[in-house]
Structures are given as C-alpha cells and as structure tokens.
Amino acid sequence: MYGYKMAKPSMSSENLMDPEHQTRTHAPVSKCRYFLMGLGTTLFATAIALAVYQATSDPFLFKSGKTFKRPQIAADQQGLQDPVKDKGVVVASGSVRTTWPDPPPHDQVAKVARYIVHTSDWATVATFSTQKVTEGFPFGNVLSVSDGPIDKSSGTPYMYLTPLDFTAIDLEKDNRASLTMSEAQSDYCHKKDFDPEDPRCARILITGEIMKVENGTAEWGFAEAAMFSRHPIMKSWPTDHKFFFAKMNIMNIFVLDYFGGAAKVDINEYFSAAMP
C-alpha cells in the first residue's frame, strides 16, 4: 500500500512461517507534507491579496484611516440606482428603497423642511403619556410616515395607527404631538461624515395636532395611497387591529440644518415650497 513498505523477511523457514515477522514500517511522507504546506501558503496569500484589493477599491471600507461597513441597502424594488455608484440620496425602508435628489441649500429652510418631510419614511412622535407609570411625561415612539406618493408631495405627514398602540391611546386624551425627522435616516449624512447630531445633518421638528382622517373621503384615499405606496407591507397588517389613517395638522415648524441655531419656518412658505 502507498505510504508503507513490507519489512524484508529472514531466510529461515521459521521466520517465514511466523506472522509476527511480517511487519509493516512507515515510509517517509515528506512529499505529502510539503504539498500540504505549499497549498496552505498559497491559500493564505490569496486571501490576503483579496482583502487588500477590496480595501483599496471600496470607499466604504477605508476612509481617513478608519474602517466602515458598507451600508446594508434593502433589495431594489423599483429599479433605482446603486447608491454606492450613483449620485443622489437613498432612503431604504422595509422592502422599498428610493433615490432622491440632493437636499436644497441650507439657507432655503422652507424647502429643506419640505424636502425632509417628503423623503422621510419614519419619524419620532412625542405625545403626553397616559400610562400609569409615565403619566404626564413626554412619550416618544417611532411611526412610519408619508406625505404622499413619491411623485406627489403634500407636505402633510400621514400615518397609519392602531388603537392598541401607546401613541393612539395618548392621542385620545390629548392630540397635541410633535414629530421629529432627520436626514440621518438616509445615506446623505453617512456620505458626508456628518454625525446625526451635527447641524449639517438636517432635522425638522413639527408640532401640532394629530387627527383621524375621515373614512371614505377624498383625503382618506390620498392617505391610503401615500402610506401604502411607501410602506406596502401595511396592506397585509391584521384587520382586527382596527388600523386607521391619521394626519398631523401642522402648527409650528423648526429646521436645524446649519450652525447658528434652528430656524422657524413660515407655514405658508412651507406649503408653497417646491420639491427640488
């Protein structure tokens, strides 16, 4: 057999008959060992070369001496551009990803506010808590929002609520609320190296009253199109949760998009501002 050799038997007939003298001894295996060592070295060198190539060719991996992970973007549902290669601002929510134009200049605060509201897929909502252990405290929650289908911005944030949720319960007692939206939910601030708290990573604070949209009206149809086109999974949510459409009746708008403090936006200018 390969790797072994038979020991040379003695010439005596006694030895020829004795099976103990028919022994096996190991042959040298240096060729096999050298082959495995060479194979391992080759694989290791290949792995190192591949890692160096990826690091130097991908801008998300090495930047200013720091290591970054490429952002995980949801599967393309609309045939839009690759955010790593193409220009634009990408917002990914659930199974939908959307590529938007770059934001307006920071000194055009009404347009910035309108831009953030339309490109945002979710917001933080704060209400006055009615829960026993937190009653009276500001209570934050995350809600999916939309001010209209991708090609039709209304400026009014709509939402899809269930009476079982903390927010809806709070609103039954006091419908005053605030919404906060940030460019940090897109890839814009990441590409610019802006921390979410950096003023240049623009954010908007809206205060007002959240109201139910009357079922069967034209506005109800618009709210349905606004929410379901941007959040299609909502169509399959359980009917026994009694979801309903609601909207924010805007009373105040504040924008922080640059150094020097937040700017108060005139509501009429906000609704008349055009998307970029």
C-alpha positions as YAML, in Angstrom:
chain: A
units: angstrom
residues:
- id: 1
  name: MET
  ca: [0.00, 0.00, 0.00]
- id: 2
  name: TYR
  ca: [1.04, 3.63, -0.62]
- id: 3
  name: GLY
  ca: [2.95, 5.05, 2.35]
- id: 4
  name: TYR
  ca: [4.03, 1.68, 3.69]
- id: 5
  name: LYS
  ca: [6.64, -0.98, 2.81]
- id: 6
  name: MET
  ca: [6.98, -4.55, 3.87]
- id: 7
  name: ALA
  ca: [9.94, -5.46, 6.09]
- id: 8
  name: LYS
  ca: [12.39, -7.85, 4.44]
- id: 9
  name: PRO
  ca: [11.85, -11.31, 5.93]
- id: 10
  name: SER
  ca: [14.72, -13.52, 7.13]
- id: 11
  name: MET
  ca: [15.71, -16.55, 5.09]
- id: 12
  name: SER
  ca: [14.84, -19.09, 7.80]
- id: 13
  name: SER
  ca: [11.75, -21.14, 7.27]
- id: 14
  name: GLU
  ca: [10.81, -20.49, 10.89]
- id: 15
  name: ASN
  ca: [10.70, -16.78, 10.24]
- id: 16
  name: LEU
  ca: [8.79, -17.30, 7.06]
- id: 17
  name: MET
  ca: [6.05, -19.12, 8.95]
- id: 18
  name: ASP
  ca: [5.92, -16.62, 11.87]
- id: 19
  name: PRO
  ca: [3.40, -13.82, 11.12]
- id: 20
  name: GLU
  ca: [4.98, -11.59, 13.76]
- id: 21
  name: HIS
  ca: [7.95, -11.19, 11.50]
- id: 22
  name: GLN
  ca: [5.78, -9.98, 8.66]
- id: 23
  name: THR
  ca: [5.71, -6.37, 9.98]
- id: 24
  name: ARG
  ca: [4.90, -3.00, 8.34]
- id: 25
  name: THR
  ca: [7.01, 0.09, 8.74]
- id: 26
  name: HIS
  ca: [6.07, 3.66, 7.78]
- id: 27
  name: ALA
  ca: [7.68, 5.10, 4.68]
- id: 28
  name: PRO
  ca: [8.69, 8.79, 4.59]
- id: 29
  name: VAL
  ca: [5.76, 11.14, 3.92]
- id: 30
  name: SER
  ca: [7.77, 14.30, 3.32]
- id: 31
  name: LYS
  ca: [6.36, 14.80, -0.18]
- id: 32
  name: CYS
  ca: [2.77, 14.81, 1.13]
- id: 33
  name: ARG
  ca: [3.68, 17.15, 3.97]
- id: 34
  name: TYR
  ca: [5.42, 19.62, 1.67]
- id: 35
  name: PHE
  ca: [2.47, 19.55, -0.71]
- id: 36
  name: LEU
  ca: [0.00, 20.43, 2.07]
- id: 37
  name: MET
  ca: [2.25, 23.18, 3.40]
- id: 38
  name: GLY
  ca: [2.55, 24.69, -0.06]
- id: 39
  name: LEU
  ca: [-1.20, 24.54, -0.61]
- id: 40
  name: GLY
  ca: [-1.88, 26.25, 2.72]
- id: 41
  name: THR
  ca: [0.62, 29.02, 1.97]
- id: 42
  name: THR
  ca: [-0.94, 29.64, -1.43]
- id: 43
  name: LEU
  ca: [-4.47, 29.90, 0.00]
- id: 44
  name: PHE
  ca: [-3.31, 32.26, 2.75]
- id: 45
  name: ALA
  ca: [-1.53, 34.53, 0.28]
- id: 46
  name: THR
  ca: [-4.60, 34.57, -1.97]
- id: 47
  name: ALA
  ca: [-6.85, 35.58, 0.94]
- id: 48
  name: ILE
  ca: [-4.51, 38.43, 1.91]
- id: 49
  name: ALA
  ca: [-4.36, 39.71, -1.67]
- id: 50
  name: LEU
  ca: [-8.15, 39.63, -1.98]
- id: 51
  name: ALA
  ca: [-8.61, 41.55, 1.29]
- id: 52
  name: VAL
  ca: [-6.13, 44.24, 0.19]
- id: 53
  name: TYR
  ca: [-7.87, 44.60, -3.16]
- id: 54
  name: GLN
  ca: [-11.31, 45.03, -1.56]
- id: 55
  name: ALA
  ca: [-9.98, 47.52, 0.99]
- id: 56
  name: THR
  ca: [-8.33, 49.74, -1.60]
- id: 57
  name: SER
  ca: [-11.16, 49.62, -4.13]
- id: 58
  name: ASP
  ca: [-14.19, 50.16, -1.86]
- id: 59
  name: PRO
  ca: [-14.58, 53.71, -0.43]
- id: 60
  name: PHE
  ca: [-16.80, 52.44, 2.37]
- id: 61
  name: LEU
  ca: [-14.13, 50.17, 3.83]
- id: 62
  name: PHE
  ca: [-11.25, 52.59, 4.32]
- id: 63
  name: LYS
  ca: [-11.73, 56.30, 4.72]
- id: 64
  name: SER
  ca: [-9.39, 58.66, 6.57]
- id: 65
  name: GLY
  ca: [-7.73, 55.71, 8.28]
- id: 66
  name: LYS
  ca: [-11.00, 54.43, 9.77]
- id: 67
  name: THR
  ca: [-12.88, 51.28, 8.94]
- id: 68
  name: PHE
  ca: [-16.51, 51.47, 7.83]
- id: 69
  name: LYS
  ca: [-19.01, 48.81, 6.81]
- id: 70
  name: ARG
  ca: [-20.80, 49.21, 3.52]
- id: 71
  name: PRO
  ca: [-24.40, 50.20, 4.35]
- id: 72
  name: GLN
  ca: [-26.92, 47.40, 4.01]
- id: 73
  name: ILE
  ca: [-29.47, 48.61, 1.47]
- id: 74
  name: ALA
  ca: [-32.80, 46.86, 1.07]
- id: 75
  name: ALA
  ca: [-33.43, 44.91, -2.11]
- id: 76
  name: ASP
  ca: [-34.17, 47.12, -5.09]
- id: 77
  name: GLN
  ca: [-37.90, 47.07, -5.66]
- id: 78
  name: GLN
  ca: [-38.11, 49.92, -8.14]
- id: 79
  name: GLY
  ca: [-35.16, 49.52, -10.49]
- id: 80
  name: LEU
  ca: [-33.39, 52.50, -8.95]
- id: 81
  name: GLN
  ca: [-29.70, 53.34, -8.99]
- id: 82
  name: ASP
  ca: [-26.95, 51.73, -6.98]
- id: 83
  name: PRO
  ca: [-26.33, 54.21, -4.11]
- id: 84
  name: VAL
  ca: [-22.65, 53.28, -3.95]
- id: 85
  name: LYS
  ca: [-22.02, 54.23, -7.58]
- id: 86
  name: ASP
  ca: [-24.63, 56.85, -8.43]
- id: 87
  name: LYS
  ca: [-25.44, 60.31, -7.16]
- id: 88
  name: GLY
  ca: [-28.49, 61.10, -5.08]
- id: 89
  name: VAL
  ca: [-29.74, 60.40, -1.59]
- id: 90
  name: VAL
  ca: [-31.01, 56.93, -0.76]
- id: 91
  name: VAL
  ca: [-33.67, 56.11, 1.82]
- id: 92
  name: ALA
  ca: [-34.34, 52.43, 2.46]
- id: 93
  name: SER
  ca: [-37.42, 51.31, 4.38]
- id: 94
  name: GLY
  ca: [-38.54, 47.71, 4.59]
- id: 95
  name: SER
  ca: [-38.53, 46.28, 1.07]
- id: 96
  name: VAL
  ca: [-38.57, 49.70, -0.62]
- id: 97
  name: ARG
  ca: [-35.59, 51.86, -1.44]
- id: 98
  name: THR
  ca: [-35.89, 55.28, -3.03]
- id: 99
  name: THR
  ca: [-33.26, 57.53, -4.57]
- id: 100
  name: TRP
  ca: [-33.97, 61.22, -4.10]
- id: 101
  name: PRO
  ca: [-32.26, 64.37, -5.42]
- id: 102
  name: ASP
  ca: [-29.70, 66.03, -3.16]
- id: 103
  name: PRO
  ca: [-31.18, 68.36, -0.50]
- id: 104
  name: PRO
  ca: [-31.72, 72.09, -1.14]
- id: 105
  name: PRO
  ca: [-29.18, 74.70, 0.09]
- id: 106
  name: HIS
  ca: [-29.25, 75.12, 3.87]
- id: 107
  name: ASP
  ca: [-30.38, 78.75, 3.68]
- id: 108
  name: GLN
  ca: [-33.65, 77.78, 1.95]
- id: 109
  name: VAL
  ca: [-35.22, 76.49, 5.15]
- id: 110
  name: ALA
  ca: [-38.79, 76.14, 3.84]
- id: 111
  name: LYS
  ca: [-37.57, 73.93, 1.00]
- id: 112
  name: VAL
  ca: [-35.34, 71.98, 3.40]
- id: 113
  name: ALA
  ca: [-38.32, 71.32, 5.68]
- id: 114
  name: ARG
  ca: [-40.49, 70.21, 2.77]
- id: 115
  name: TYR
  ca: [-37.68, 68.03, 1.44]
- id: 116
  name: ILE
  ca: [-37.14, 66.24, 4.75]
- id: 117
  name: VAL
  ca: [-40.84, 65.61, 5.28]
- id: 118
  name: HIS
  ca: [-41.27, 64.14, 1.81]
- id: 119
  name: THR
  ca: [-38.14, 61.98, 1.80]
- id: 120
  name: SER
  ca: [-38.63, 60.62, 5.32]
- id: 121
  name: ASP
  ca: [-40.15, 57.15, 5.74]
- id: 122
  name: TRP
  ca: [-40.44, 57.35, 9.52]
- id: 123
  name: ALA
  ca: [-40.45, 59.86, 12.33]
- id: 124
  name: THR
  ca: [-40.26, 60.06, 16.09]
- id: 125
  name: VAL
  ca: [-43.56, 61.16, 17.59]
- id: 126
  name: ALA
  ca: [-43.84, 62.55, 21.10]
- id: 127
  name: THR
  ca: [-47.15, 62.62, 22.99]
- id: 128
  name: PHE
  ca: [-48.26, 63.22, 26.58]
- id: 129
  name: SER
  ca: [-48.24, 59.78, 28.15]
- id: 130
  name: THR
  ca: [-51.43, 58.38, 29.67]
- id: 131
  name: GLN
  ca: [-49.78, 55.22, 31.00]
- id: 132
  name: LYS
  ca: [-49.96, 54.92, 34.76]
- id: 133
  name: VAL
  ca: [-46.21, 54.76, 35.40]
- id: 134
  name: THR
  ca: [-45.35, 57.54, 32.92]
- id: 135
  name: GLU
  ca: [-48.47, 59.70, 33.03]
- id: 136
  name: GLY
  ca: [-47.81, 63.31, 32.04]
- id: 137
  name: PHE
  ca: [-44.31, 62.62, 30.71]
- id: 138
  name: PRO
  ca: [-43.37, 63.25, 27.08]
- id: 139
  name: PHE
  ca: [-43.52, 59.82, 25.46]
- id: 140
  name: GLY
  ca: [-41.56, 59.10, 22.27]
- id: 141
  name: ASN
  ca: [-42.45, 56.47, 19.71]
- id: 142
  name: VAL
  ca: [-41.43, 55.62, 16.13]
- id: 143
  name: LEU
  ca: [-44.06, 55.79, 13.39]
- id: 144
  name: SER
  ca: [-43.94, 55.18, 9.66]
- id: 145
  name: VAL
  ca: [-44.99, 58.35, 7.84]
- id: 146
  name: SER
  ca: [-45.62, 59.65, 4.34]
- id: 147
  name: ASP
  ca: [-46.75, 62.99, 2.96]
- id: 148
  name: GLY
  ca: [-47.69, 61.41, -0.36]
- id: 149
  name: PRO
  ca: [-46.56, 59.03, -3.08]
- id: 150
  name: ILE
  ca: [-43.03, 59.51, -4.38]
- id: 151
  name: ASP
  ca: [-44.13, 61.83, -7.17]
- id: 152
  name: LYS
  ca: [-46.73, 63.79, -5.20]
- id: 153
  name: SER
  ca: [-45.73, 65.61, -2.03]
- id: 154
  name: SER
  ca: [-48.49, 67.23, 0.02]
- id: 155
  name: GLY
  ca: [-46.39, 68.49, 2.93]
- id: 156
  name: THR
  ca: [-48.83, 66.93, 5.41]
- id: 157
  name: PRO
  ca: [-47.44, 63.92, 7.32]
- id: 158
  name: TYR
  ca: [-49.84, 60.96, 7.29]
- id: 159
  name: MET
  ca: [-49.61, 57.86, 9.44]
- id: 160
  name: TYR
  ca: [-51.33, 54.51, 9.98]
- id: 161
  name: LEU
  ca: [-52.25, 53.90, 13.62]
- id: 162
  name: THR
  ca: [-53.91, 51.23, 15.69]
- id: 163
  name: PRO
  ca: [-55.93, 51.96, 18.85]
- id: 164
  name: LEU
  ca: [-53.79, 49.33, 20.58]
- id: 165
  name: ASP
  ca: [-50.64, 51.43, 20.34]
- id: 166
  name: PHE
  ca: [-49.37, 53.75, 23.09]
- id: 167
  name: THR
  ca: [-49.45, 56.75, 20.75]
- id: 168
  name: ALA
  ca: [-53.07, 56.32, 19.69]
- id: 169
  name: ILE
  ca: [-54.11, 55.83, 23.32]
- id: 170
  name: ASP
  ca: [-52.34, 59.06, 24.31]
- id: 171
  name: LEU
  ca: [-53.90, 60.97, 21.41]
- id: 172
  name: GLU
  ca: [-57.40, 60.00, 22.51]
- id: 173
  name: LYS
  ca: [-56.88, 62.10, 25.63]
- id: 174
  name: ASP
  ca: [-54.68, 64.88, 24.19]
- id: 175
  name: ASN
  ca: [-53.99, 65.02, 20.45]
- id: 176
  name: ARG
  ca: [-51.13, 67.51, 20.72]
- id: 177
  name: ALA
  ca: [-47.90, 65.97, 19.50]
- id: 178
  name: SER
  ca: [-44.54, 66.67, 17.90]
- id: 179
  name: LEU
  ca: [-42.81, 64.91, 15.03]
- id: 180
  name: THR
  ca: [-39.05, 64.81, 14.52]
- id: 181
  name: MET
  ca: [-37.46, 63.74, 11.23]
- id: 182
  name: SER
  ca: [-33.79, 63.68, 10.27]
- id: 183
  name: GLU
  ca: [-31.65, 63.30, 7.19]
- id: 184
  name: ALA
  ca: [-29.75, 60.70, 9.20]
- id: 185
  name: GLN
  ca: [-32.27, 58.07, 8.06]
- id: 186
  name: SER
  ca: [-30.89, 58.45, 4.53]
- id: 187
  name: ASP
  ca: [-27.30, 57.83, 3.43]
- id: 188
  name: TYR
  ca: [-26.64, 61.58, 2.96]
- id: 189
  name: CYS
  ca: [-25.06, 62.22, 6.37]
- id: 190
  name: HIS
  ca: [-23.07, 58.99, 6.18]
- id: 191
  name: LYS
  ca: [-21.53, 60.01, 2.87]
- id: 192
  name: LYS
  ca: [-20.70, 63.46, 4.27]
- id: 193
  name: ASP
  ca: [-19.25, 62.10, 7.53]
- id: 194
  name: PHE
  ca: [-21.90, 64.04, 9.50]
- id: 195
  name: ASP
  ca: [-22.88, 62.74, 12.90]
- id: 196
  name: PRO
  ca: [-26.70, 62.64, 13.37]
- id: 197
  name: GLU
  ca: [-26.33, 65.46, 15.91]
- id: 198
  name: ASP
  ca: [-24.25, 67.60, 13.54]
- id: 199
  name: PRO
  ca: [-26.41, 70.59, 12.49]
- id: 200
  name: ARG
  ca: [-25.47, 69.95, 8.85]
- id: 201
  name: CYS
  ca: [-27.28, 66.61, 9.12]
- id: 202
  name: ALA
  ca: [-30.57, 68.47, 8.88]
- id: 203
  name: ARG
  ca: [-33.53, 67.73, 11.11]
- id: 204
  name: ILE
  ca: [-37.01, 69.13, 11.43]
- id: 205
  name: LEU
  ca: [-39.33, 69.45, 14.41]
- id: 206
  name: ILE
  ca: [-43.07, 69.84, 13.77]
- id: 207
  name: THR
  ca: [-45.67, 70.50, 16.45]
- id: 208
  name: GLY
  ca: [-49.41, 70.35, 16.00]
- id: 209
  name: GLU
  ca: [-52.43, 68.11, 16.45]
- id: 210
  name: ILE
  ca: [-52.82, 64.58, 15.13]
- id: 211
  name: MET
  ca: [-56.28, 63.91, 13.79]
- id: 212
  name: LYS
  ca: [-58.08, 60.94, 12.25]
- id: 213
  name: VAL
  ca: [-58.74, 61.09, 8.52]
- id: 214
  name: GLU
  ca: [-62.44, 60.52, 7.87]
- id: 215
  name: ASN
  ca: [-63.07, 57.20, 6.17]
- id: 216
  name: GLY
  ca: [-64.42, 57.30, 2.63]
- id: 217
  name: THR
  ca: [-63.35, 60.88, 1.87]
- id: 218
  name: ALA
  ca: [-61.01, 62.03, -0.90]
- id: 219
  name: GLU
  ca: [-58.36, 62.73, 1.71]
- id: 220
  name: TRP
  ca: [-58.75, 59.17, 3.03]
- id: 221
  name: GLY
  ca: [-57.97, 57.90, -0.48]
- id: 222
  name: PHE
  ca: [-54.90, 60.12, -0.68]
- id: 223
  name: ALA
  ca: [-53.72, 58.99, 2.77]
- id: 224
  name: GLU
  ca: [-54.12, 55.35, 1.71]
- id: 225
  name: ALA
  ca: [-52.09, 55.94, -1.46]
- id: 226
  name: ALA
  ca: [-49.47, 57.89, 0.49]
- id: 227
  name: MET
  ca: [-48.94, 55.21, 3.11]
- id: 228
  name: PHE
  ca: [-49.37, 52.02, 1.08]
- id: 229
  name: SER
  ca: [-47.16, 53.18, -1.81]
- id: 230
  name: ARG
  ca: [-44.28, 53.94, 0.55]
- id: 231
  name: HIS
  ca: [-44.97, 51.13, 3.04]
- id: 232
  name: PRO
  ca: [-46.58, 48.31, 1.02]
- id: 233
  name: ILE
  ca: [-46.32, 45.76, 3.85]
- id: 234
  name: MET
  ca: [-49.05, 47.69, 5.67]
- id: 235
  name: LYS
  ca: [-51.66, 46.24, 3.32]
- id: 236
  name: SER
  ca: [-51.20, 42.86, 5.00]
- id: 237
  name: TRP
  ca: [-51.42, 44.05, 8.60]
- id: 238
  name: PRO
  ca: [-54.20, 42.37, 10.64]
- id: 239
  name: THR
  ca: [-57.65, 43.88, 10.25]
- id: 240
  name: ASP
  ca: [-58.63, 43.04, 13.82]
- id: 241
  name: HIS
  ca: [-56.14, 45.70, 14.99]
- id: 242
  name: LYS
  ca: [-58.51, 48.33, 13.52]
- id: 243
  name: PHE
  ca: [-55.84, 50.48, 11.89]
- id: 244
  name: PHE
  ca: [-56.86, 53.93, 10.75]
- id: 245
  name: PHE
  ca: [-55.26, 56.81, 8.84]
- id: 246
  name: ALA
  ca: [-54.30, 59.98, 10.68]
- id: 247
  name: LYS
  ca: [-52.51, 63.20, 9.85]
- id: 248
  name: MET
  ca: [-50.55, 65.93, 11.56]
- id: 249
  name: ASN
  ca: [-52.30, 69.31, 11.48]
- id: 250
  name: ILE
  ca: [-49.13, 71.43, 11.45]
- id: 251
  name: MET
  ca: [-48.91, 74.45, 13.75]
- id: 252
  name: ASN
  ca: [-45.16, 75.07, 14.04]
- id: 253
  name: ILE
  ca: [-42.10, 74.05, 12.04]
- id: 254
  name: PHE
  ca: [-38.47, 74.35, 13.12]
- id: 255
  name: VAL
  ca: [-35.47, 73.42, 10.98]
- id: 256
  name: LEU
  ca: [-31.91, 72.91, 12.12]
- id: 257
  name: ASP
  ca: [-29.73, 72.43, 9.04]
- id: 258
  name: TYR
  ca: [-26.64, 74.53, 9.77]
- id: 259
  name: PHE
  ca: [-24.66, 76.23, 12.52]
- id: 260
  name: GLY
  ca: [-26.28, 79.12, 14.37]
- id: 261
  name: GLY
  ca: [-29.43, 77.54, 15.77]
- id: 262
  name: ALA
  ca: [-32.81, 76.40, 14.50]
- id: 263
  name: ALA
  ca: [-34.93, 78.49, 12.15]
- id: 264
  name: LYS
  ca: [-38.70, 78.84, 12.45]
- id: 265
  name: VAL
  ca: [-40.38, 78.23, 9.10]
- id: 266
  name: ASP
  ca: [-43.44, 80.13, 7.97]
- id: 267
  name: ILE
  ca: [-46.22, 77.59, 7.37]
- id: 268
  name: ASN
  ca: [-47.44, 79.28, 4.19]
- id: 269
  name: GLU
  ca: [-43.91, 79.30, 2.77]
- id: 270
  name: TYR
  ca: [-43.58, 75.66, 3.75]
- id: 271
  name: PHE
  ca: [-46.69, 74.52, 1.85]
- id: 272
  name: SER
  ca: [-45.84, 76.67, -1.19]
- id: 273
  name: ALA
  ca: [-42.24, 75.40, -1.37]
- id: 274
  name: ALA
  ca: [-41.46, 73.10, -4.29]
- id: 275
  name: MET
  ca: [-39.52, 69.88, -4.05]
- id: 276
  name: PRO
  ca: [-36.05, 70.01, -5.68]
...
